[in-house]
Amino acid sequence: MEKSNRYVELFRYLQDPHLVARFQQICGVRGTFSRTVGNRTHSHSNGTCHHHIPAGSESGSEADMGAGEGEKVETAAGGVRRRVIPGEESESALQNGAAVCAAPAGGETGTVGGNGPDCSQEREPEKGTRGSGSGTVKPLRKNSLTGDAGQEFLIENRFLYYMFTFGTELGNELFYITFFPFVMWNMDAFVSRRLIMVWVWVMYLGQCTKDVIGWSRPASPPVVKVEMFYNSEYSMPSTHAMSGTAIPFSLFFLTYGRWEYPFPLGFSLALCWCLLVCVSRIYMGMHSVLDVIAGFLYSLLILLVFLPVLDTIDGFNLTCRYAPLIIISLHLGLGLFSFTLDTWSTSRGDTATVLGVGAGVALASHVNHLLGLMPDPTPDQLPFTLPALSAGLVAVAVTRLVLGVLVLVATRALMKAVTIPLVCRLFRVPCDDVRKARQHMEVELPYRYIVYGTVGFNVLFLVPLLFSYVQLS
């Protein structure tokens, strides 16, 4: 019994937002809010300070699919999820992590319960206290669901700020759309398509687990929200930590012995990559320490199960006659399942995007095998040696990357322009406001699946075919 109590205490300690706030302070991140004293109101919303809600004043709504534009999802006491519509915010929680308080009757300032952070009011940073490398900044991107730009904060260590910003970008869309194609077009298509398979399963399981558990982001205050983009999503586990573990260690697993390089070098690079991404999520105020540890361990568990069967799955995708039908059906079915887990949020679209890319790449690998394009090297050609770095090699690699990404961006824009109106017309959803239309499952899922499935297909089929015609293969 005593041992179980210790585990519970450790569990709560690792989830405490004050632990994240202390780490941020050590790294030179200071919030621009001042401490106030008041009573506490308890909430299970995503890291939010609640307004005081008088008895009988709360208006509920069903948490069905397809929230309207600007609506937010709140997890109320007892685990019941409901949407918060603009205009009702004076009596309900704002989005995940928002530092907002209101003064209820009697002039007291309400504060959030849970782990006990105090709600605070904004203030300007004190003058004359900045170091030579310090200054006030705001989150780089607005919240992708609510449009909230976040609160200004003070950075006292610019090196750590830029280092951890880079680390967190290693788990964002811009990195994926450049890294996977670069490996595909310039290094090893065999490794790249298998790496994408690992990424798809890790991200899918991570996003689904987030929506099933439904844990909140660390509360702000005391945590400073250095990033706002994913602030409306749930927190446990950290999918950044999962991808930041799965991608480098899978890359190391797939390339060691296939390419000639020292084992310590490959393992050290994978470990540094993993640590940088994991720690950056705590620095950004997006995850508790427990979220990151759980994401790391969860990813290792998936790799332990998935890596040994990669050869079987890849062989099935290449050679099975019914592979295209099974691939499309499986990925679409997984998407339908994930869309039933929660009301509309950015995580649903991300999940459909991942599944679409995975289906497109798998289909392209099947087509390439049938047509005899991009054949895998034979065992007698291995291991590969790293080529000598030269200006010509860099120029060709950059040319391939730029040309290929332009094709992918054009593909995405064209398919988006065609697919959204078509799907809206098919399901009779008004498409005057695209953002609102996409919050319906019957629009978001096929739109994402078709658009990014086409992008994934072109990564492995159309773009390499184009390279062969312009003599860039």
C-alpha positions in Angstrom: 0.0 0.0 0.0 2.8 2.4 0.9 4.6 1.5 -2.3 1.4 2.3 -4.4 1.1 5.6 -2.6 4.6 6.5 -3.6 3.8 5.8 -7.2 0.7 8.0 -6.9 2.8 10.8 -5.4 5.4 10.5 -8.2 2.7 10.4 -10.8 1.2 13.7 -9.4 4.6 15.3 -9.1 5.5 14.6 -12.7 2.1 16.0 -13.8 2.4 19.2 -11.8 2.4 22.3 -14.0 4.7 24.0 -11.4 7.4 21.5 -12.3 7.1 22.8 -15.9 7.1 26.4 -14.8 10.3 25.9 -12.7 12.1 24.3 -15.7 11.0 27.3 -17.8 12.4 29.7 -15.3 15.7 27.8 -15.2 15.8 28.2 -18.9 15.1 31.9 -18.8 11.4 32.1 -19.7 9.4 34.6 -17.7 5.7 35.2 -17.9 4.3 38.7 -18.1 1.6 38.0 -15.5 1.6 39.0 -11.8 0.4 36.9 -8.9 -2.9 37.7 -7.3 -4.7 36.2 -4.4 -8.2 34.8 -4.5 -10.4 31.8 -4.0 -10.1 28.7 -6.1 -12.6 27.1 -8.4 -12.0 23.6 -9.7 -12.0 22.7 -13.4 -11.1 19.9 -15.7 -10.8 22.0 -18.8 -7.6 22.1 -20.8 -5.3 24.1 -18.6 -7.7 27.0 -18.3 -8.5 29.5 -15.6 -12.3 29.5 -15.3 -14.6 32.4 -14.7 -16.8 31.9 -11.6 -20.1 30.3 -12.7 -23.1 31.2 -10.5 -25.6 28.4 -9.8 -28.0 27.7 -12.5 -26.2 30.0 -15.1 -24.4 27.3 -17.0 -25.9 26.5 -20.5 -25.0 23.1 -21.8 -24.8 21.8 -25.3 -24.3 18.4 -27.0 -20.8 17.5 -27.9 -21.8 16.1 -31.3 -19.7 16.0 -34.4 -19.0 19.2 -36.4 -18.7 22.1 -33.9 -19.5 25.5 -35.4 -16.9 28.0 -36.3 -15.2 29.5 -33.3 -16.6 27.0 -30.9 -14.4 25.4 -28.3 -14.5 22.1 -26.6 -14.6 22.0 -22.8 -14.2 19.0 -20.5 -16.4 19.6 -17.5 -16.5 17.9 -14.2 -17.4 14.2 -14.5 -15.7 13.9 -17.8 -18.6 15.3 -19.8 -17.4 17.2 -22.9 -19.3 20.2 -24.3 -18.6 23.0 -26.7 -18.3 26.6 -25.6 -19.7 29.1 -28.1 -18.5 32.6 -28.4 -20.8 34.9 -26.4 -21.0 32.3 -23.6 -17.4 32.7 -22.6 -18.2 35.0 -19.7 -19.6 31.9 -17.9 -17.4 29.2 -19.2 -13.8 28.1 -19.8 -11.7 29.5 -22.6 -9.4 27.3 -24.7 -6.6 25.1 -23.4 -4.0 27.0 -21.4 -5.6 30.5 -21.5 -4.6 32.8 -18.7 -7.9 34.5 -18.1 -9.7 35.3 -14.8 -12.8 37.2 -13.9 -13.9 38.8 -10.7 -17.1 37.2 -9.4 -19.5 38.8 -7.0 -17.8 40.3 -4.0 -14.8 41.4 -5.9 -12.8 38.1 -5.4 -10.6 36.8 -8.2 -11.3 33.2 -9.3 -8.4 30.8 -9.7 -8.2 27.3 -11.1 -7.9 24.2 -9.0 -6.4 20.9 -10.0 -2.7 21.2 -9.3 -3.2 24.6 -7.7 -1.8 27.3 -10.0 -2.9 30.8 -9.3 -4.7 32.7 -12.0 -2.9 35.9 -12.8 -3.5 39.2 -14.6 -1.2 40.5 -17.3 1.3 43.1 -16.6 4.1 44.7 -18.6 7.6 43.2 -17.9 9.6 45.2 -15.5 12.0 47.8 -17.1 15.6 47.6 -16.7 15.8 43.9 -15.7 16.7 42.4 -19.0 20.0 40.8 -19.8 21.9 41.4 -23.0 20.3 38.5 -24.7 16.8 39.0 -23.4 13.6 40.6 -24.7 9.8 40.1 -24.9 8.4 37.9 -27.6 5.0 36.2 -28.4 4.3 32.7 -29.6 5.3 32.2 -33.3 1.9 31.0 -34.5 -1.7 31.5 -33.3 -3.8 28.7 -31.9 -4.9 26.7 -35.0 -8.4 26.1 -33.6 -9.3 29.4 -31.8 -7.0 31.9 -33.4 -5.7 33.0 -30.0 -2.3 34.7 -30.4 -1.2 34.0 -26.8 0.4 36.2 -24.2 3.7 38.0 -24.5 6.5 36.6 -22.4 10.1 37.4 -21.6 13.1 35.4 -22.9 16.3 35.8 -21.0 18.3 33.1 -22.8 18.1 33.5 -26.6 20.2 30.4 -27.3 17.9 28.0 -25.5 14.9 29.7 -27.0 16.1 29.1 -30.6 17.4 25.7 -29.8 14.1 24.4 -28.3 12.1 26.2 -31.1 14.1 24.2 -33.6 13.6 21.0 -31.5 9.8 21.4 -31.5 9.8 22.1 -35.2 11.2 18.6 -35.7 7.7 17.4 -34.9 5.7 19.8 -37.0 4.3 19.6 -40.5 7.0 21.7 -42.2 9.6 19.3 -41.1 7.7 16.2 -42.3 7.0 17.7 -45.7 10.7 18.3 -46.3 12.4 15.5 -44.4 10.6 12.5 -45.7 10.8 13.6 -49.4 14.5 14.5 -48.9 15.3 11.0 -47.7 13.1 9.6 -50.5 14.6 11.6 -53.3 18.2 11.9 -52.2 19.2 9.0 -50.0 17.1 5.8 -49.9 13.5 5.2 -51.0 13.5 1.8 -49.3 14.3 3.4 -46.0 12.0 6.4 -46.5 8.8 4.4 -47.3 9.3 2.1 -44.2 10.1 5.2 -42.1 6.8 6.7 -43.2 5.0 3.5 -42.2 6.4 3.7 -38.7 5.5 7.4 -38.5 1.9 6.8 -39.6 1.3 4.1 -36.9 3.0 6.0 -34.1 1.1 9.3 -34.9 -2.2 7.5 -35.3 -2.0 5.6 -32.1 -0.7 8.7 -30.3 -3.5 11.0 -31.5 -6.2 8.4 -30.7 -4.8 7.8 -27.2 -4.9 11.6 -26.6 -8.6 11.8 -27.5 -9.4 8.7 -25.4 -7.6 9.9 -22.3 -8.6 13.5 -22.7 -6.1 15.0 -20.3 -5.6 18.8 -20.1 -2.5 20.8 -21.1 -0.5 22.3 -18.2 -2.3 25.2 -16.7 -1.3 28.8 -17.5 -0.3 30.3 -15.1 2.0 29.1 -13.7 3.2 27.7 -17.1 4.2 30.2 -19.8 2.7 29.2 -23.2 5.7 29.7 -25.5 3.8 27.9 -28.2 0.0 28.2 -28.9 -0.5 26.3 -32.2 -1.6 22.9 -30.7 -2.9 24.4 -27.5 -6.5 23.3 -28.0 -5.6 19.6 -28.3 -5.3 17.2 -25.4 -2.0 16.5 -23.7 -1.4 12.8 -22.8 0.8 11.4 -24.4 3.0 13.9 -26.2 2.9 13.0 -29.9 5.9 15.2 -30.5 7.8 13.0 -28.0 6.5 10.0 -29.8 7.5 11.1 -33.3 10.8 12.5 -31.9 11.5 9.0 -30.5 10.2 6.9 -33.4 11.7 8.8 -36.3 15.4 9.0 -35.3 15.6 5.5 -33.7 13.7 3.9 -36.7 16.1 5.7 -39.0 19.0 4.4 -37.1 17.5 0.9 -37.0 16.8 0.9 -40.8 20.1 2.4 -41.9 22.7 0.8 -39.7 24.3 -2.0 -41.7 22.7 -0.8 -44.8 24.9 2.3 -44.8 28.5 2.4 -43.6 28.8 4.6 -40.5 30.0 4.0 -36.9 27.4 2.7 -34.5 28.2 5.2 -31.7 27.7 8.1 -34.2 24.3 6.9 -35.4 23.1 6.1 -31.9 24.3 9.4 -30.4 22.6 11.4 -33.2 19.3 9.5 -32.6 19.5 10.0 -28.9 20.3 13.8 -29.2 17.4 14.2 -31.7 15.0 12.4 -29.3 16.1 14.4 -26.2 15.9 17.7 -28.0 12.3 17.2 -29.2 11.2 15.8 -25.8 12.6 18.5 -23.7 11.4 21.2 -26.1 7.8 20.3 -25.3 8.3 21.0 -21.7 10.1 24.3 -22.5 7.2 25.3 -24.7 4.8 24.8 -21.9 2.8 22.3 -24.0 3.3 19.2 -21.9 3.9 18.0 -18.4 7.0 15.9 -17.7 4.7 12.9 -17.3 3.2 13.5 -20.8 6.7 13.5 -22.4 7.9 10.4 -20.5 4.7 8.5 -21.4 5.1 9.5 -25.1 8.7 8.3 -25.1 7.9 4.9 -23.5 4.7 4.5 -25.6 6.7 5.1 -28.8 9.4 2.6 -27.7 6.6 0.0 -27.1 5.2 0.6 -30.6 8.6 0.3 -32.2 9.3 -2.9 -30.3 6.1 -4.5 -31.8 6.2 -2.8 -35.2 9.8 -2.9 -36.4 10.2 -6.7 -36.6 7.2 -6.9 -38.9 8.2 -4.1 -41.3 9.5 -6.5 -43.9 6.2 -8.4 -44.0 4.1 -5.3 -44.3 6.3 -3.7 -47.0 6.3 -7.0 -48.9 2.5 -7.2 -48.8 2.2 -3.6 -50.0 4.5 -4.3 -52.9 3.3 -7.7 -54.2 -0.2 -8.6 -53.0 -2.8 -8.3 -55.7 -5.4 -6.9 -53.3 -3.0 -4.5 -51.5 -4.5 -1.3 -53.0 -8.1 -2.2 -51.9 -6.9 -3.3 -48.5 -4.7 -0.2 -48.0 -7.5 2.2 -48.9 -10.1 0.4 -46.8 -7.8 0.0 -43.7 -6.7 3.6 -43.6 -10.2 5.0 -44.3 -11.6 2.7 -41.5 -9.0 3.9 -39.1 -9.9 7.5 -39.9 -13.6 6.8 -39.3 -12.8 5.3 -35.9 -10.6 8.2 -34.9 -13.2 10.7 -35.8 -15.7 9.1 -33.4 -13.5 9.6 -30.4 -14.1 13.3 -29.7 -15.8 16.4 -30.9 -14.1 18.4 -33.6 -10.5 19.5 -32.9 -7.3 20.0 -34.9 -6.1 16.5 -33.9 -8.8 14.9 -36.1 -7.5 16.6 -39.2 -4.0 15.7 -38.3 -4.9 12.1 -37.9 -6.6 12.0 -41.3 -3.6 13.7 -42.9 -1.2 11.1 -41.5 -3.5 8.3 -42.7 -3.8 9.8 -46.1 -0.1 10.2 -46.6 0.5 6.6 -45.5 -2.1 5.3 -47.9 -0.7 7.3 -50.8 2.9 6.2 -50.2 1.8 2.5 -49.9 -0.2 2.7 -53.1 2.7 4.4 -55.0 5.1 1.7 -53.8 2.7 -1.0 -55.2 2.4 0.8 -58.5 6.2 1.3 -58.8 6.7 -2.4 -58.1 4.3 -3.3 -60.9 5.9 -1.0 -63.4 9.4 -1.8 -62.4 10.2 1.7 -61.3 12.6 2.6 -58.4 13.6 -1.0 -57.7 15.2 -1.8 -54.4 19.0 -2.5 -54.5 20.0 -6.1 -54.4 21.9 -7.5 -51.3 25.2 -7.6 -53.3 25.0 -3.8 -53.7 25.0 -3.2 -49.9 26.2 -1.7 -47.8 26.2 1.8 -49.2 29.0 4.2 -48.5 28.4 7.9 -47.7 29.3 10.0 -50.8 31.9 12.7 -50.5 30.3 16.1 -49.9 30.8 18.4 -52.9 29.1 21.5 -54.3 27.7 19.6 -57.2 26.1 17.0 -54.9 24.6 19.7 -52.7 23.3 21.6 -55.7 21.6 18.5 -57.2 20.0 17.5 -53.8 18.7 21.1 -53.3 17.3 21.2 -56.8 15.5 17.9 -56.3 14.1 19.1 -53.0 12.9 22.5 -54.3 11.4 21.1 -57.5 9.7 18.2 -55.7 8.3 20.3 -52.9 6.9 22.8 -55.5 5.1 19.9 -57.2 3.7 18.7 -53.8 2.5 22.2 -52.9 0.9 22.6 -56.3 -0.8 19.2 -55.9 -2.1 20.1 -52.4 -3.5 23.4 -53.6 -5.2 21.9 -56.7 -6.7 18.9 -54.8 -7.9 21.2 -52.0 -9.6 23.6 -54.5 -11.4 20.6 -56.1 -12.1 18.4 -53.2 -13.7 20.7 -50.6 -16.5 22.1 -52.9 -17.1 18.6 -54.3 -17.4 17.0 -50.8 -19.5 19.8 -49.5 -21.9 19.5 -52.5 -22.0 15.7 -52.1 -23.0 15.9 -48.4 -25.0 19.1 -48.7 -22.8 21.1 -46.3 -22.6 24.9 -47.0 -19.1 25.8 -48.3 -19.3 29.6 -48.1 -17.1 29.4 -45.0 -14.5 26.7 -45.6 -13.2 26.7 -42.1 -16.7 26.0 -40.7 -17.4 23.4 -43.4 -14.3 21.5 -42.5 -15.5 21.1 -39.0 -18.0 18.5 -40.2 -16.6 15.0 -40.2 -18.1 14.2 -43.6 -16.1 17.0 -45.1 -12.9 16.9 -43.1 -12.2 13.2 -43.4 -12.5 12.8 -47.2 -10.9 16.1 -47.8 -7.8 15.3 -45.8 -7.7 11.7 -46.9 -8.0 12.5 -50.6 -5.7 15.6 -50.7 -2.9 14.1 -48.6 -3.3 10.7 -50.1 -2.6 12.3 -53.5 0.4 14.2 -52.0 1.8 10.9 -50.6 1.3 9.1 -53.9 3.2 11.9 -55.8 6.1 11.8 -53.3 7.0 8.3 -54.4 5.6 8.1 -57.9 5.0 11.4 -59.8 8.0 13.4 -58.5 10.6 10.6 -59.1 9.1 10.1 -62.6 9.6 13.8 -63.2 13.2 13.6 -62.0 13.9 10.9 -64.6 12.5 13.1 -67.4 14.6 16.1 -66.4 17.7 14.0 -65.8 17.8 14.6 -62.0 17.4 10.9 -61.0 
